[in-house]
Amino acid sequence: MSSNWGWFAVPRPFTLLEGKAAPLDSDDVDTDQIIPAQFLKVTEKAGLRRYLFYRWRYDESGTLTGKFVLDRQEFAGSKVLVAGRNFGIGSSRENAVWALLDAGICCVVASSFGDIFYSNASKNGLLCVKLLADAVTSLRHRAKGGELSLTVDLASQTISGGGDAVHFDIERHIKERLLSGADDIGLTMGTYEGEIKRYELGAPRYLVPRRRAS
Amino acid sequence: MGESVFTKIWNRHLLAERPDGQSLIYIDRHITHEVTSPLAFESLRAAGRRVRRADLTFATMDHNVPTGDRSAPVADPMSAKQMDTLSANARQFGILCFDYASELQGISHVIGPELGLTLPGITVACGDSHTSTHGALGALALGIGTSEGEHVFATQTLWIRRPKEMRIALDGALPNGASAKDAVMRVIRSIGTGGAIGHAVEFGGSTVEAMTVEERMTIANMIIEGGARTAIVEPDEKVFESLKGTEFGPAGEDWDDAMDYWRTLKSDDGAAYDASLSFDVGGLEPQVSWGTNPAMTVGVSESVPRPGEVGQGERDSTERALKYMGLDGGEAVTSIPIQRVFIGSCTNARLSDLVDAARVAKGRSVAKGVRAMVVPGSQMVKREAERLGLDRIFLEAGFEWRNSGCSLCIGMNEDKLDYGERCAATSNRNFENRMGPGGRTHLMSPLTAAASAVAGTIADPRQVGILDVEQLGMVRRA
């Protein structure tokens, strides 16, 4: 797997994505599978691709088996991962998103996603596309040979590859954030300082914990 | 139309709504730990930002701390580095940190409620999916990622789409041998791992009303495994009582002010929910997971399903799970031998959980060839258990009595399973490799885990024998 992701840039705007699709033939892929806990001890994002789906890619002795879909020759350079349902459930670890991006995956297609994973993805420029289960199954089937190239057009909310373009729904704020690559914190501080201050001035005293004198 | 307790708290903390459905919520309490925080602090530094409200922010070390001798140096250099990094970040940004050596150290979701940091009607955020635990006190609690954590550090707020609301009613008296853990595992078994995705779950019903606050924490914690965004229980007198005299909870006039608000935290009659489910737990037996997600669960008297017997999943996830778990399918649950037992985690490592395990362990011995460990949820829980003499019950039965941390539940410290080892665990996730590469996890209650330790196989605590609490002979030592 090779990285095409620049970690030192702010999340770059997500424009038109064209790339190979890789099928991941599993439902309920939890974030423990996407990146095991032992690799959460790193303090950098770059290089996390090595640990992506670690237990599915390496044998007991730590040797890469080469059998996992993203390691196979015909799927080299894949940018879209087509999974099943409930992708990214479980632990809140944002490392799951960083590892996918570091491996060059910019878009995951599934029929449903874990809530925290979905939110984490949107904050890092990883597009999660929700399609009906049948459409996901069909895409996964067509991706099996390593010859499916998909075009994901976020502006028009369509995904296409050889056949008809399929429309997908996405929340407007996520779409806008991905398209603009904006920084949430700057936006909140710039626009909502008044509302935050007002809440803080009106908050009761007991909301600030005070340690009991011993 | 009436409002749910969730809606009441939501509205009180709602600062702004955008037309796209995103809401800006004020976060009253932010708890952070050594694993998901380093990159958030790093980004703050890079942008020249500060922690807006260090006085509302607390740090603990839980995910990767060793649970052995605290006076020895931390052996794993990466764990040591993350712990040192948290200490340094807490110092730099002015945050109180319950570090490795602190008497108040413990798992985020155990120490929040026990120290009075978590209160009814407040919003709590923490970089961990099981943050829903705090909802047992009537707080609106949100598990968040690292980018969101950075946003809370900098602004004390969070952008979030308002979750839908689901009410789950549990009714009936839990029979002997069945606990809160069994009830929530039964619910997840029924709704699946994605059944509550996008929903805040309000637990109610006669069973929940009768539960202790700690039992409610178990169900609020574990419903995350059913996909829930968070969970909440209407706070009652038991909750208020549990907060009296806590280290950081309100006192004096502040207490009276808080109570005025807390007493309003009820769901109105006629409150609307997007979904409602109800379960009768009156005939519930102990539950045990057999597979690789928490919905793959059966009753202790049942057999492991054969491939094709389970309806869930479009493809055959049963077969894959059986293979990973080293099971054939069709065997009786109580015939499965175990090599490890873990009594711990944010789901089941509070004092009442340890009392439950002791009700089975007292006067018995851990089976030959089984390594069993008790890992209290906090150092406070540990000290209290020792005052009551629970440590002696466990040590005499052959259990290890350890210091607090997440331990085996996440397998980040040295408490891991070896390849192929099978563990009876009171934690919340049985995912592949969760407790260590190749490790196999069966989820269950503290009663069932202790019974399994004694039997050497997964065992029914009712058959092994459960003492009454009075029979434990607990006398509080000074």
Interface residues (C-beta under 8 A of the other chain):
Chain A: D25 S26 D27 D28 D30 D32 Q33 P36 A37 Q38 L40 K41 V42 T43 K45 R55 E60 G84 R85 N86 I89 G90 S91 S92 R93 E94 V97 S112 G114 D115 I116 S119 N120 K123 N124 A133 T137 E171 R172 H173 E176 D184 I185 T188 M189 Y192 E195 I196 Y199 E200 A203 P204 R205 Y206 L207 V208 P209 R210 R211 R212
Chain B: H13 L15 A16 R18 P19 D20 G21 Q22 L24 Y26 D28 R29 V35 T36 P38 L39 E42 A47 R49 R53 D55 L56 F58 H63 N64 D76 M78 S79 K81 Q82 T85 G116 L117 L119 I122 G127 D128 S129 G143 I144 G145 T146 S147 E148 E150 H151 A154 T155 Q156 T157 W159 I160 R161 P163 T193 G194 I197 G198 E225 G227 R229 G245 T246 E247 F248 G249 P250 A251 D254 W255 D257 A258 Y261 N293 G313 E314 R315 S317 R320 I410 G411 M412 Y419 R429 F431 E432 N433 R434 P437 G438
